[in-house]
Amino acid sequence: MMKRPIHLLWGFAEVFIVFGLFQFFIWYIGPKIAGSVTLVAVSWLYWIMLGFYVAWFSPIVLHGLSKKDIGWVSLADKSHFASAVNAWKPYVAVTSIGVLTLIGLTLSSNPAAFETINMKGLAIKGGGYIFSGIIQATIFFGFILIRFKAAIGSLIQEKSPAAVMLSTILLTSIVFSVFHYPNPELMFFTFSAGLCWSLLFYLYPNILLMGLSHAILGTMLHQFVQLYMRIGPFYDNPDLYIVREIVPGLKQLIGNLF
């Protein structure tokens, strides 16, 4: 639990300031990165600074949280390590339901997709999604959900713990979905998944397991369901990219696979 209370308004402000900085990068810097060594360097610095704030400075320094409070497994705390390991069961259950749902959706809408899967593309997408899933789990659940939970809890915890949980889950899911604007289909999927993942993380905070769940379902959504997954300014400009522009060798590795 948080060692000192956080003011409701500051908790919300912190979320929306960080979210706004992410959006500023995606909308205003992202489309201009290609071919600019300066913007590639700026991008790395930008993400490192935001990552430092979200993963360490805000939770650990500002709010006095422990690693386990925000979903990281503590090897030093044997009791916490055991409970964190045991959390795999609900994560597997939720992920399995998601997998079966996506398989059913693929069979009903595009059964030929199973025959045209490129295994190299599947492996690259899945591998990349492991990193992406853990990063997104850190941002949306280890940071945003925890901020909402603490802020709302400081106002109504004693009156209604259930209201704190429901409000936190709903707000986190909305932010998670809005991050994928203006892709309506992806926003629907991320809102639906966000409700399940937010409840799961609220009860069993574990960033690594959340990241793996996200990686599995995200890869299936892209490779099996073949959902168009571009967001932000890239929704209407599918030839522009961020990650494959700033990670050396990634563009050559992916090629025309996806």
C-alpha positions in Angstrom: 0.0 0.0 0.0 1.0 3.6 -0.5 3.0 4.9 2.5 1.6 8.5 2.3 -1.7 9.7 0.8 -1.8 11.5 -2.5 -4.2 14.3 -3.2 -7.0 13.3 -5.6 -6.4 16.2 -8.0 -2.6 15.6 -8.1 -3.1 11.9 -8.8 -5.3 12.7 -11.8 -3.0 15.5 -13.0 0.0 13.2 -12.9 -1.8 10.6 -15.1 -2.9 13.1 -17.7 0.4 15.0 -17.8 2.3 11.8 -18.6 -0.4 10.7 -21.0 -0.3 14.0 -22.7 3.5 13.8 -23.1 3.1 10.4 -24.7 0.4 11.8 -27.1 2.6 14.8 -27.9 5.4 12.5 -29.0 3.2 10.2 -31.0 1.3 12.9 -32.8 3.9 15.7 -33.3 7.3 14.0 -33.2 6.6 10.5 -34.4 5.6 11.3 -38.0 8.8 13.3 -38.5 11.3 10.8 -37.2 12.1 9.0 -40.5 15.5 10.1 -41.9 16.3 12.4 -39.0 19.2 11.4 -36.8 18.5 14.3 -34.5 14.9 13.2 -33.9 16.0 9.6 -33.4 18.3 10.8 -30.6 15.6 13.1 -29.2 13.2 10.1 -29.2 15.5 7.9 -27.2 16.1 10.7 -24.7 12.4 11.4 -24.5 11.4 7.8 -23.8 14.2 7.2 -21.4 13.2 10.2 -19.3 9.5 9.3 -19.4 10.3 5.7 -18.5 12.5 6.8 -15.6 9.6 8.9 -14.3 6.9 6.3 -14.7 8.8 3.2 -13.6 10.9 4.6 -10.7 10.8 8.3 -9.8 7.1 8.7 -9.5 6.2 5.5 -7.7 9.3 5.0 -5.6 10.6 8.5 -4.9 7.4 10.6 -5.0 4.9 8.2 -3.6 7.0 5.9 -1.4 5.8 2.7 -3.0 7.6 -0.6 -3.0 8.3 -2.7 -6.1 5.6 -5.2 -5.2 3.1 -2.4 -4.8 3.4 -1.5 -8.5 3.5 -5.1 -9.7 7.2 -6.0 -9.8 8.2 -9.3 -8.3 10.4 -8.9 -5.2 13.0 -11.7 -5.0 14.0 -10.5 -1.6 10.6 -11.0 -0.1 9.9 -14.7 -0.1 6.2 -14.5 0.8 5.6 -11.9 -1.9 7.6 -13.9 -4.4 5.5 -17.0 -3.7 2.2 -15.0 -4.1 3.5 -13.4 -7.3 4.4 -16.8 -8.7 1.0 -18.2 -7.8 -0.7 -15.3 -9.7 0.0 -17.1 -12.9 -3.3 -19.0 -12.5 -5.7 -16.1 -12.9 -3.5 -14.6 -15.6 -3.5 -17.9 -17.5 -7.3 -18.2 -17.1 -8.0 -14.7 -18.5 -5.4 -15.1 -21.3 -6.9 -18.5 -22.3 -10.4 -17.0 -22.5 -8.9 -14.3 -24.7 -7.1 -16.8 -26.9 -10.3 -18.9 -27.4 -12.3 -15.7 -28.2 -9.8 -14.6 -30.8 -9.6 -18.1 -32.4 -13.4 -18.2 -32.6 -13.4 -14.7 -34.1 -10.8 -15.7 -36.7 -12.7 -18.9 -37.6 -15.9 -17.0 -38.1 -14.5 -14.1 -40.0 -11.3 -15.3 -41.8 -10.6 -19.0 -41.4 -8.0 -18.9 -44.2 -5.8 -16.7 -41.9 -4.6 -19.9 -40.2 -3.2 -21.2 -43.5 -1.4 -18.0 -44.4 0.5 -17.3 -41.2 4.1 -16.4 -41.9 6.1 -18.1 -39.0 9.0 -15.6 -39.3 6.6 -12.7 -39.1 4.7 -14.4 -36.2 8.0 -14.9 -34.3 9.2 -11.3 -34.8 5.8 -9.8 -33.9 5.5 -12.0 -30.8 9.1 -11.3 -29.7 8.6 -7.6 -30.1 5.2 -7.7 -28.3 6.9 -9.2 -25.2 8.9 -6.0 -24.8 6.0 -3.8 -25.8 3.6 -5.7 -23.6 5.8 -5.3 -20.5 6.3 -1.6 -21.3 2.6 -1.0 -21.7 1.9 -3.0 -18.5 4.3 -0.7 -16.7 2.6 2.4 -18.0 -1.1 1.6 -18.0 -1.3 -0.7 -15.0 1.8 -0.2 -12.9 1.5 3.5 -13.2 -1.9 4.8 -14.4 -4.0 2.2 -12.6 -2.1 2.6 -9.4 -2.3 6.4 -9.6 -6.1 6.2 -10.1 -6.5 3.7 -7.3 -4.6 5.9 -4.8 -6.2 9.1 -5.9 -9.8 7.8 -5.8 -9.1 5.8 -2.7 -7.9 8.9 -0.8 -11.4 10.3 -1.3 -13.9 7.5 -0.9 -12.0 4.4 0.3 -13.7 4.3 3.7 -17.1 4.9 2.2 -17.0 2.3 -0.5 -13.9 0.1 -1.4 -16.0 -1.4 -4.2 -16.6 2.0 -5.8 -12.8 2.6 -5.7 -12.2 -0.6 -7.6 -14.9 -0.1 -10.2 -13.9 3.5 -10.8 -10.3 2.6 -11.1 -11.0 -0.2 -13.5 -13.3 1.9 -15.7 -10.9 5.0 -15.9 -7.9 2.8 -16.6 -9.8 1.0 -19.4 -10.9 4.3 -20.9 -7.4 5.7 -20.9 -6.0 2.5 -22.4 -8.6 2.6 -25.1 -8.1 6.4 -25.9 -4.4 5.7 -26.3 -5.3 3.7 -29.4 -7.3 6.6 -31.0 -8.4 7.0 -33.8 -8.6 3.2 -34.6 -12.2 2.4 -33.7 -11.9 -1.4 -33.9 -8.7 -1.4 -31.8 -10.3 1.0 -29.3 -13.1 -1.4 -28.8 -10.8 -4.4 -28.3 -8.5 -2.5 -25.9 -11.4 -1.2 -23.9 -12.8 -4.7 -23.5 -9.4 -6.2 -22.7 -8.7 -3.2 -20.5 -11.7 -4.0 -18.3 -10.5 -7.6 -17.8 -6.8 -6.7 -17.4 -7.5 -3.8 -15.0 -9.5 -6.1 -12.7 -6.8 -8.7 -12.9 -4.0 -6.3 -12.1 -6.1 -4.7 -9.4 -6.4 -8.0 -7.6 -3.1 -9.6 -8.6 -0.6 -6.9 -9.6 2.1 -8.5 -11.7 3.7 -6.5 -14.6 5.6 -9.5 -16.1 2.5 -11.7 -16.3 0.4 -8.8 -17.6 3.0 -8.1 -20.2 3.0 -11.7 -21.4 -0.8 -11.8 -21.5 -0.7 -8.6 -23.6 2.0 -10.0 -25.9 0.0 -13.3 -26.6 -3.3 -11.6 -27.3 -1.8 -8.7 -29.2 0.1 -11.0 -31.4 -3.0 -13.1 -32.1 -5.0 -10.0 -32.8 -2.5 -8.8 -35.4 -1.4 -12.1 -36.9 -4.6 -14.2 -36.7 -7.5 -11.8 -36.6 -5.4 -9.5 -38.8 -6.8 -6.4 -37.3 -5.5 -3.1 -38.6 -3.5 -1.8 -35.6 -2.1 1.5 -36.6 -2.9 4.4 -34.2 -2.4 8.1 -33.9 -1.3 9.9 -37.1 -0.1 6.5 -38.4 -3.7 5.3 -38.8 -4.0 7.3 -42.0 -0.3 7.1 -42.8 0.5 3.4 -42.7 4.0 3.9 -44.3 5.2 5.9 -41.3 6.7 4.2 -38.2 8.4 5.0 -34.9 9.9 1.9 -33.4 11.4 0.5 -36.6 12.9 3.9 -37.3 14.6 4.3 -33.9 15.7 0.7 -33.2 18.8 -0.1 -35.3 18.3 -3.0 -37.7 14.6 -3.5 -36.9 13.4 -2.1 -40.3 15.7 -4.5 -42.1 14.6 -7.4 -39.9 10.9 -6.8 -40.4 11.1 -6.0 -44.1 7.7 -6.5 -45.7 6.5 -9.1 -43.2 4.0 -6.7 -41.7 
